[in-house]
Amino acid sequence: MEFPCLAADQAGPRPCVAGTEGNISGDVFEVALHNASGSKTGAQFVGVELLSSFKLLIIPCYALVLLVGVSGNYLLLYVIWHTRKMHNVTNLFIGNLAFSDLLMCVTCIPFTLAYAFNPRGWVFGPAMCSLVYLIQPVTVYVSVFTFTAIGVDRYYATVHPLKKRISVMACTYLLSGIWLLSCGLVAPAVANTYHVDFKDEGFTICEEFWVLKERERLAYAYSTLFMTYVLPLSALCISYFCISVKLRTCVVPGHRTQSQADAQRARKRKTFRLVTLVVAAFGVCWMPINVFNVLRDIDIDLIDKSYFLVIQLLCHLFAMSSSCCNPFLYAWLHDRFRAELRKMFTCHRRFGIPPNNCALNSVVL
């Protein structure tokens, strides 16, 4: 994922470039950028003033996403951690998703906003430049891959209930593999991310810049698009379609009363709605930023120069909103989870004992 790059001083917006920090001057980077990307490179920075006019709208929206994402994912992690009977494979996946979403909120939103609206550009130094631009995409990829793993896990649990599911230890190894794979996917981008201080102009940039590597950049961009959006979305659609078909054709043995039949139909309708919400949330949240990146890679002139930065930041906001959706989809919409959360805090408040010592029922989300 690429994040908004803004660099402007009081004299007006300036092109954002990148290169190695050291004794090479900013002029050299500007020449390299011009030769590598042509005259279209600076087009996206025409709308800096327009973006500033949306500041009072964009910042509160990001703040709301940050508040809901952090609080929702923290409570989800808190309940899973303190409830021993929730320490199963499914909830381990959900806990990993909540942790990566929480980390994504904390690293992506504040630094992106600060970088976007600070006239001095990147003010956090070269070390944080490397660290933040490593953590940001890693958390995004981990969230996406974990999201996919949850879909596949639910497929096997529903369509093949008699098959042996993976153990908690095997799940731990799988999640470790997801984190390692995400770090591997980010490595090429991090290798081409540079911190450059333009002292004369009074601003600093921290940007991904593939000098004379346009073919490699496009290959990397489209491969990550496939692995982090097309493939996961396809896996989710197939998994949840099979789950829906299985539930629709499933017949409970024995004689059922009318009330039991009505209750089963209600459960199926609720499951279908939840499945639809899960797939739709993933597709809708991540589609704008991916479509934006594809259009920019094909031809940057396809996007209006004046609105380039505003559109880019709004697409990023949509992507970050996925961190708010996941806790609701996997926990808060479940009656049992809400009941256990109330029971946990009620027990802790009334008796002053650790919540994991309360008598809790098993919760399988």
VOPAGU-2260 file (C-alpha; in pm, 1 decimal, decimal comma):
REM VOPAGU-2260
SITE   aa  ch    i         X         Y         Z
SITE  MET   A    0       0,0       0,0       0,0
SITE  GLU   A    1     119,8     346,5     -82,0
SITE  PHE   A    2      31,8     636,8     140,5
SITE  PRO   A    3     -16,9    1005,6      69,3
SITE  CYS   A    4     304,3    1191,2       5,9
SITE  LEU   A    5     283,7    1562,5      68,8
SITE  ALA   A    6     562,4    1812,2      88,2
SITE  ALA   A    7     502,3    2182,9      80,2
SITE  ASP   A    8     650,8    2494,8     222,2
SITE  GLN   A    9     501,3    2839,8     258,5
SITE  ALA   A   10     590,6    2921,9     -98,1
SITE  GLY   A   11     360,9    2648,4    -224,2
SITE  PRO   A   12     363,5    2275,9    -297,8
SITE  ARG   A   13     680,0    2110,5    -414,3
SITE  PRO   A   14     734,3    1777,5    -586,2
SITE  CYS   A   15     795,6    1487,1    -356,1
SITE  VAL   A   16    1106,4    1290,5    -448,3
SITE  ALA   A   17    1319,8    1029,6    -288,6
SITE  GLY   A   18    1672,8     904,3    -291,7
SITE  THR   A   19    1955,5     812,5     -62,1
SITE  GLU   A   20    2035,9    1050,5     216,5
SITE  GLY   A   21    2387,4    1178,0     233,3
SITE  ASN   A   22    2608,5    1416,2      40,9
SITE  ILE   A   23    2392,0    1415,5    -271,3
SITE  SER   A   24    2194,1    1735,5    -305,2
SITE  GLY   A   25    1819,0    1768,1    -351,0
SITE  ASP   A   26    1877,6    1903,2    -704,8
SITE  VAL   A   27    2022,9    1568,2    -810,0
SITE  PHE   A   28    1713,4    1390,1    -686,5
SITE  GLU   A   29    1488,2    1632,8    -869,0
SITE  VAL   A   30    1677,4    1566,1   -1193,1
SITE  ALA   A   31    1664,9    1189,6   -1133,5
SITE  LEU   A   32    1295,7    1206,9   -1064,2
SITE  HIS   A   33    1230,1    1410,8   -1376,6
SITE  ASN   A   34    1425,1    1170,0   -1596,2
SITE  ALA   A   35    1270,1     859,1   -1440,8
SITE  SER   A   36     906,3     962,4   -1426,8
SITE  GLY   A   37     868,0    1246,3   -1670,4
SITE  SER   A   38     666,2    1560,1   -1633,7
SITE  LYS   A   39     365,1    1375,0   -1487,3
SITE  THR   A   40     533,9    1296,6   -1157,1
SITE  GLY   A   41     456,3    1628,5    -992,6
SITE  ALA   A   42      97,0    1633,0   -1113,0
SITE  GLN   A   43     -37,4    1480,3    -795,9
SITE  PHE   A   44      93,6    1770,8    -589,1
SITE  VAL   A   45    -108,2    2037,7    -764,5
SITE  GLY   A   46    -396,1    1996,1    -517,5
SITE  VAL   A   47    -214,5    2053,4    -188,3
SITE  GLU   A   48    -409,7    2369,6    -116,9
SITE  LEU   A   49    -737,2    2193,2    -196,9
SITE  LEU   A   50    -645,6    1915,5      43,4
SITE  SER   A   51    -579,9    2171,3     316,8
SITE  SER   A   52    -930,5    2309,2     266,3
SITE  PHE   A   53   -1069,4    1963,9     353,7
SITE  LYS   A   54    -861,9    1945,7     671,2
SITE  LEU   A   55   -1152,6    2012,8     909,1
SITE  LEU   A   56   -1348,8    1730,3     746,4
SITE  ILE   A   57   -1076,6    1469,6     698,4
SITE  ILE   A   58    -911,1    1489,1    1041,1
SITE  PRO   A   59   -1232,9    1424,2    1243,1
SITE  CYS   A   60   -1315,6    1129,0    1015,2
SITE  TYR   A   61    -970,9     980,5    1074,0
SITE  ALA   A   62   -1002,1    1049,8    1447,0
SITE  LEU   A   63   -1332,9     862,1    1456,9
SITE  VAL   A   64   -1182,0     565,4    1273,8
SITE  LEU   A   65    -884,5     569,1    1511,9
SITE  LEU   A   66   -1106,2     583,2    1822,0
SITE  VAL   A   67   -1345,6     309,2    1710,9
SITE  GLY   A   68   -1068,7      89,9    1569,6
SITE  VAL   A   69    -844,8     108,0    1876,7
SITE  SER   A   70   -1122,1      68,9    2135,1
SITE  GLY   A   71   -1306,2    -205,9    1946,5
SITE  ASN   A   72    -999,2    -417,2    1876,6
SITE  TYR   A   73    -859,1    -362,9    2226,4
SITE  LEU   A   74   -1181,4    -485,0    2390,3
SITE  LEU   A   75   -1187,6    -784,8    2157,8
SITE  LEU   A   76    -830,0    -873,8    2252,6
SITE  TYR   A   77    -906,1    -814,8    2620,5
SITE  VAL   A   78   -1199,5   -1055,1    2623,6
SITE  ILE   A   79   -1016,8   -1327,2    2429,9
SITE  TRP   A   80    -706,2   -1296,9    2648,4
SITE  HIS   A   81    -893,9   -1311,8    2979,3
SITE  THR   A   82   -1137,3   -1588,6    2884,7
SITE  ARG   A   83    -964,3   -1924,5    2889,7
SITE  LYS   A   84   -1246,2   -2104,7    2714,9
SITE  MET   A   85   -1201,9   -1874,7    2417,0
SITE  HIS   A   86    -845,8   -1993,4    2360,5
SITE  ASN   A   87    -927,5   -2195,1    2049,0
SITE  VAL   A   88    -817,3   -2185,3    1684,9
SITE  THR   A   89   -1096,8   -1960,4    1558,4
SITE  ASN   A   90   -1049,0   -1703,4    1831,9
SITE  LEU   A   91    -671,9   -1718,2    1785,7
SITE  PHE   A   92    -725,1   -1608,2    1425,7
SITE  ILE   A   93    -965,5   -1335,9    1538,9
SITE  GLY   A   94    -722,4   -1220,6    1807,9
SITE  ASN   A   95    -442,2   -1193,3    1552,9
SITE  LEU   A   96    -671,7    -994,1    1325,0
SITE  ALA   A   97    -762,6    -761,4    1612,7
SITE  PHE   A   98    -395,3    -712,8    1705,0
SITE  SER   A   99    -290,0    -633,2    1347,2
SITE  ASP   A  100    -586,8    -397,6    1303,4
SITE  LEU   A  101    -499,2    -225,0    1630,2
SITE  LEU   A  102    -137,9    -185,6    1521,0
SITE  MET   A  103    -253,7     -65,7    1178,4
SITE  CYS   A  104    -465,5     208,7    1338,9
SITE  VAL   A  105    -183,5     324,2    1564,9
SITE  THR   A  106      83,6     334,5    1292,4
SITE  CYS   A  107    -105,9     424,9     976,2
SITE  ILE   A  108    -346,9     696,3    1082,9
SITE  PRO   A  109    -140,8     936,1    1300,7
SITE  PHE   A  110     171,0     931,5    1082,3
SITE  THR   A  111     -25,6     959,9     757,9
SITE  LEU   A  112    -219,0    1262,0     885,2
SITE  ALA   A  113      90,9    1429,4    1027,4
SITE  TYR   A  114     279,8    1377,0     703,3
SITE  ALA   A  115     -12,3    1492,4     489,8
SITE  PHE   A  116     -82,6    1821,8     666,0
SITE  ASN   A  117     256,5    1926,2     803,1
SITE  PRO   A  118     414,1    2190,6     575,3
SITE  ARG   A  119     759,7    2060,9     671,2
SITE  GLY   A  120     677,7    1715,2     541,0
SITE  TRP   A  121     823,5    1421,3     735,2
SITE  VAL   A  122     937,4    1543,4    1079,1
SITE  PHE   A  123     998,5    1210,7    1255,7
SITE  GLY   A  124    1354,3    1143,9    1138,8
SITE  PRO   A  125    1515,6     875,4     920,1
SITE  ALA   A  126    1486,6     594,3    1176,6
SITE  MET   A  127    1110,6     638,0    1211,4
SITE  CYS   A  128    1085,3     671,2     834,3
SITE  SER   A  129    1218,1     318,9     789,9
SITE  LEU   A  130    1029,9     176,7    1087,5
SITE  VAL   A  131     689,9     326,6    1007,4
SITE  TYR   A  132     707,7     240,6     638,4
SITE  LEU   A  133     788,7    -115,9     740,9
SITE  ILE   A  134     515,3    -156,3    1002,6
SITE  GLN   A  135     237,3      12,5     805,2
SITE  PRO   A  136     217,4    -229,4     510,1
SITE  VAL   A  137     305,6    -531,7     727,1
SITE  THR   A  138       0,9    -474,7     947,4
SITE  VAL   A  139    -217,7    -428,3     640,3
SITE  TYR   A  140     -97,1    -754,5     483,8
SITE  VAL   A  141    -129,1    -946,2     810,9
SITE  SER   A  142    -488,3    -824,3     849,0
SITE  VAL   A  143    -576,4    -926,4     494,3
SITE  PHE   A  144    -416,1   -1271,4     518,0
SITE  THR   A  145    -567,0   -1339,0     860,1
SITE  PHE   A  146    -904,6   -1229,7     726,3
SITE  THR   A  147    -863,8   -1489,2     450,7
SITE  ALA   A  148    -752,8   -1758,9     695,7
SITE  ILE   A  149   -1066,7   -1700,6     904,1
SITE  GLY   A  150   -1280,7   -1752,7     595,0
SITE  VAL   A  151   -1105,8   -2078,3     508,9
SITE  ASP   A  152   -1123,8   -2195,5     871,8
SITE  ARG   A  153   -1497,3   -2134,0     880,5
SITE  TYR   A  154   -1536,8   -2315,8     550,6
SITE  TYR   A  155   -1381,3   -2632,2     691,4
SITE  ALA   A  156   -1572,1   -2599,5    1018,8
SITE  THR   A  157   -1905,9   -2568,9     837,2
SITE  VAL   A  158   -1873,5   -2769,4     516,0
SITE  HIS   A  159   -1644,1   -3043,0     651,9
SITE  PRO   A  160   -1729,9   -3057,4    1024,1
SITE  LEU   A  161   -1603,4   -3415,3    1065,9
SITE  LYS   A  162   -1256,0   -3339,2     934,9
SITE  LYS   A  163    -990,2   -3281,3    1196,5
SITE  ARG   A  164    -916,8   -2911,5    1235,9
SITE  ILE   A  165    -570,7   -2771,9    1291,0
SITE  SER   A  166    -442,1   -2756,9    1646,1
SITE  VAL   A  167    -370,7   -2440,3    1840,4
SITE  MET   A  168       2,9   -2502,8    1796,8
SITE  ALA   A  169     -34,4   -2545,8    1419,9
SITE  CYS   A  170    -242,5   -2227,5    1412,8
SITE  THR   A  171      38,0   -2047,5    1594,5
SITE  TYR   A  172     286,8   -2162,1    1331,1
SITE  LEU   A  173      48,3   -2051,4    1054,2
SITE  LEU   A  174      10,3   -1704,5    1205,7
SITE  SER   A  175     387,8   -1678,3    1241,6
SITE  GLY   A  176     414,1   -1766,4     872,9
SITE  ILE   A  177     163,8   -1493,2     789,1
SITE  TRP   A  178     376,2   -1234,0     970,6
SITE  LEU   A  179     693,7   -1356,7     799,5
SITE  LEU   A  180     527,3   -1358,8     457,2
SITE  SER   A  181     403,0   -1005,3     514,1
SITE  CYS   A  182     752,2    -888,7     607,0
SITE  GLY   A  183     886,2   -1055,5     293,0
SITE  LEU   A  184     629,6    -882,6      73,2
SITE  VAL   A  185     721,5    -545,3     220,5
SITE  ALA   A  186    1098,6    -589,4     175,1
SITE  PRO   A  187    1119,9    -454,2    -185,9
SITE  ALA   A  188     919,3    -142,7     -94,2
SITE  VAL   A  189    1128,6     -77,6     216,7
SITE  ALA   A  190    1447,4    -119,6      12,8
SITE  ASN   A  191    1325,9     159,5    -215,4
SITE  THR   A  192    1204,1     394,3      58,6
SITE  TYR   A  193    1428,4     690,1     133,8
SITE  HIS   A  194    1448,5     979,7     378,4
SITE  VAL   A  195    1566,5    1300,5     213,9
SITE  ASP   A  196    1612,6    1635,9     383,4
SITE  PHE   A  197    1580,8    1937,4     150,8
SITE  LYS   A  198    1737,1    2194,6     380,1
SITE  ASP   A  199    1716,7    2486,7     139,3
SITE  GLU   A  200    1348,2    2427,6      69,7
SITE  GLY   A  201    1269,1    2363,4     437,0
SITE  PHE   A  202    1099,5    2027,2     410,8
SITE  THR   A  203    1181,2    1657,9     440,6
SITE  ILE   A  204    1033,8    1360,6     262,1
SITE  CYS   A  205    1004,3     990,3     339,3
SITE  GLU   A  206     897,1     816,3      21,9
SITE  GLU   A  207     907,1     500,4    -182,9
SITE  PHE   A  208    1096,4     586,7    -500,3
SITE  TRP   A  209    1206,6     329,4    -758,9
SITE  VAL   A  210    1485,6     510,6    -941,7
SITE  LEU   A  211    1502,6     385,4   -1302,5
SITE  LYS   A  212    1308,4      71,5   -1201,1
SITE  GLU   A  213     967,6     141,0   -1350,0
SITE  ARG   A  214     920,3    -214,7   -1478,0
SITE  GLU   A  215    1015,8    -363,4   -1142,0
SITE  ARG   A  216     784,9    -119,4    -961,0
SITE  LEU   A  217     487,1    -212,3   -1176,5
SITE  ALA   A  218     558,4    -583,6   -1137,1
SITE  TYR   A  219     573,7    -541,8    -759,5
SITE  ALA   A  220     258,9    -326,7    -750,6
SITE  TYR   A  221      47,2    -571,1    -952,3
SITE  SER   A  222     177,0    -878,1    -770,2
SITE  THR   A  223      93,8    -728,4    -430,3
SITE  LEU   A  224    -247,8    -623,6    -565,0
SITE  PHE   A  225    -315,2    -983,7    -663,8
SITE  MET   A  226    -187,6   -1133,7    -337,9
SITE  THR   A  227    -348,0    -884,0    -100,6
SITE  TYR   A  228    -681,0    -813,5    -270,4
SITE  VAL   A  229    -777,6   -1029,8    -568,8
SITE  LEU   A  230    -670,4   -1362,4    -416,7
SITE  PRO   A  231    -809,9   -1299,2     -64,5
SITE  LEU   A  232   -1139,3   -1163,9    -200,8
SITE  SER   A  233   -1174,2   -1467,0    -429,0
SITE  ALA   A  234   -1098,9   -1703,4    -139,9
SITE  LEU   A  235   -1354,9   -1530,1      80,7
SITE  CYS   A  236   -1622,6   -1538,1    -188,3
SITE  ILE   A  237   -1567,8   -1908,4    -258,3
SITE  SER   A  238   -1549,2   -2004,0     110,1
SITE  TYR   A  239   -1858,4   -1814,9     215,2
SITE  PHE   A  240   -2051,6   -1924,2     -94,6
SITE  CYS   A  241   -1984,6   -2287,4      -0,9
SITE  ILE   A  242   -2087,9   -2212,2     358,4
SITE  SER   A  243   -2412,4   -2055,5     238,3
SITE  VAL   A  244   -2491,4   -2351,0      13,1
SITE  LYS   A  245   -2416,0   -2594,1     295,4
SITE  LEU   A  246   -2641,7   -2413,0     540,2
SITE  ARG   A  247   -2919,5   -2378,2     282,6
SITE  THR   A  248   -2922,3   -2750,9     206,6
SITE  CYS   A  249   -2859,1   -2865,6     563,1
SITE  VAL   A  250   -3148,2   -3061,0     717,3
SITE  VAL   A  251   -3161,4   -3131,3    1089,8
SITE  PRO   A  252   -3256,5   -3498,2    1151,8
SITE  GLY   A  253   -3563,9   -3586,2    1354,6
SITE  HIS   A  254   -3898,8   -3422,8    1396,6
SITE  ARG   A  255   -3898,9   -3049,4    1456,0
SITE  THR   A  256   -4169,2   -2832,9    1599,2
SITE  GLN   A  257   -4279,5   -2519,0    1417,9
SITE  SER   A  258   -4094,7   -2299,9    1666,4
SITE  GLN   A  259   -3773,6   -2498,5    1616,0
SITE  ALA   A  260   -3807,2   -2471,2    1238,8
SITE  ASP   A  261   -3865,4   -2096,5    1263,0
SITE  ALA   A  262   -3564,6   -2058,4    1492,5
SITE  GLN   A  263   -3344,1   -2250,3    1249,2
SITE  ARG   A  264   -3458,6   -2035,8     954,9
SITE  ALA   A  265   -3387,7   -1723,0    1159,3
SITE  ARG   A  266   -3035,4   -1848,4    1238,0
SITE  LYS   A  267   -2974,4   -1922,5     870,1
SITE  ARG   A  268   -3093,4   -1576,5     764,1
SITE  LYS   A  269   -2868,5   -1417,0    1025,2
SITE  THR   A  270   -2573,6   -1626,1     904,3
SITE  PHE   A  271   -2636,6   -1531,3     541,3
SITE  ARG   A  272   -2650,9   -1162,9     633,0
SITE  LEU   A  273   -2329,5   -1189,3     832,8
SITE  VAL   A  274   -2151,8   -1372,3     550,3
SITE  THR   A  275   -2264,1   -1106,4     303,3
SITE  LEU   A  276   -2147,0    -829,1     536,2
SITE  VAL   A  277   -1803,9    -988,5     580,7
SITE  VAL   A  278   -1736,8   -1016,7     207,2
SITE  ALA   A  279   -1890,5    -677,5     128,4
SITE  ALA   A  280   -1693,1    -502,0     403,5
SITE  PHE   A  281   -1362,9    -638,7     275,6
SITE  GLY   A  282   -1442,4    -561,2     -87,6
SITE  VAL   A  283   -1580,0    -212,2     -26,3
SITE  CYS   A  284   -1313,1     -98,4     222,4
SITE  TRP   A  285   -1015,2    -203,9      13,4
SITE  MET   A  286   -1148,1    -150,6    -339,2
SITE  PRO   A  287   -1104,4     231,6    -360,1
SITE  ILE   A  288    -733,5     237,2    -270,0
SITE  ASN   A  289    -658,6     -54,2    -504,3
SITE  VAL   A  290    -851,0      99,1    -794,7
SITE  PHE   A  291    -677,3     431,3    -727,6
SITE  ASN   A  292    -332,5     270,0    -734,5
SITE  VAL   A  293    -410,0      81,6   -1057,6
SITE  LEU   A  294    -533,8     396,1   -1232,3
SITE  ARG   A  295    -227,1     586,4   -1116,7
SITE  ASP   A  296       3,8     312,7   -1242,9
SITE  ILE   A  297    -170,6     293,7   -1581,2
SITE  ASP   A  298    -180,2     668,6   -1642,1
SITE  ILE   A  299    -169,6     931,6   -1370,8
SITE  ASP   A  300    -360,5    1170,9   -1598,5
SITE  LEU   A  301    -669,4     952,7   -1557,7
SITE  ILE   A  302    -709,5    1117,1   -1216,3
SITE  ASP   A  303    -788,5    1487,6   -1200,4
SITE  LYS   A  304    -476,0    1669,1   -1082,8
SITE  SER   A  305    -666,5    1911,0    -864,0
SITE  TYR   A  306    -836,7    1633,5    -667,5
SITE  PHE   A  307    -553,2    1380,9    -670,5
SITE  LEU   A  308    -446,5    1416,5    -306,9
SITE  VAL   A  309    -800,5    1446,4    -173,9
SITE  ILE   A  310    -906,0    1128,5    -355,3
SITE  GLN   A  311    -592,4     948,2    -239,3
SITE  LEU   A  312    -650,1    1036,2     124,8
SITE  LEU   A  313   -1019,7     945,3     110,9
SITE  CYS   A  314    -933,9     608,2     -44,0
SITE  HIS   A  315    -685,0     554,2     237,6
SITE  LEU   A  316    -955,1     646,8     489,7
SITE  PHE   A  317   -1185,9     383,4     342,9
SITE  ALA   A  318    -910,9     123,0     376,3
SITE  MET   A  319    -844,0     215,4     738,0
SITE  SER   A  320   -1215,2     186,8     818,4
SITE  SER   A  321   -1181,0    -190,5     775,9
SITE  SER   A  322   -1014,7    -194,0    1119,5
SITE  CYS   A  323   -1345,9     -66,8    1261,6
SITE  CYS   A  324   -1559,4    -318,7    1074,2
SITE  ASN   A  325   -1376,2    -635,1    1178,2
SITE  PRO   A  326   -1449,5    -620,6    1555,1
SITE  PHE   A  327   -1818,9    -572,0    1483,6
SITE  LEU   A  328   -1833,3    -846,5    1222,0
SITE  TYR   A  329   -1649,6   -1104,2    1430,9
SITE  ALA   A  330   -1756,6   -1015,6    1782,8
SITE  TRP   A  331   -2002,5    -736,1    1854,9
SITE  LEU   A  332   -2272,8    -877,7    1625,4
SITE  HIS   A  333   -2265,7   -1202,1    1824,1
SITE  ASP   A  334   -2506,0   -1212,6    2118,2
SITE  ARG   A  335   -2287,0   -1451,9    2315,4
SITE  PHE   A  336   -1981,4   -1231,0    2289,2
SITE  ARG   A  337   -2172,0    -927,6    2413,2
SITE  ALA   A  338   -2318,2   -1132,9    2697,0
SITE  GLU   A  339   -1977,0   -1259,9    2803,6
SITE  LEU   A  340   -1831,3    -909,8    2787,1
SITE  ARG   A  341   -2105,6    -777,5    3013,7
SITE  LYS   A  342   -2064,4   -1073,6    3246,2
SITE  MET   A  343   -1689,1   -1023,9    3263,4
SITE  PHE   A  344   -1703,9    -656,4    3355,7
SITE  THR   A  345   -1996,5    -708,9    3592,6
SITE  CYS   A  346   -1806,9    -981,4    3776,3
SITE  HIS   A  347   -1492,3    -770,3    3793,3
SITE  ARG   A  348   -1678,1    -460,3    3912,1
SITE  ARG   A  349   -1891,7    -630,7    4177,1
SITE  PHE   A  350   -1643,7    -869,1    4331,6
SITE  GLY   A  351   -1308,5    -715,2    4245,0
SITE  ILE   A  352   -1164,5   -1045,2    4121,6
SITE  PRO   A  353    -975,3   -1115,6    3800,2
SITE  PRO   A  354   -1224,1   -1154,7    3513,2
SITE  ASN   A  355   -1076,8   -1486,1    3400,3
SITE  ASN   A  356   -1180,3   -1639,0    3735,6
SITE  CYS   A  357   -1547,4   -1567,8    3670,4
SITE  ALA   A  358   -1770,2   -1850,1    3563,8
SITE  LEU   A  359   -1787,1   -1797,7    3188,0
SITE  ASN   A  360   -1954,7   -2002,7    2925,1
SITE  SER   A  361   -1769,0   -2114,3    2615,9
SITE  VAL   A  362   -1778,1   -1865,0    2333,8
SITE  VAL   A  363   -1701,6   -1972,1    1981,1
SITE  LEU   A  364   -1726,7   -1682,2    1736,8
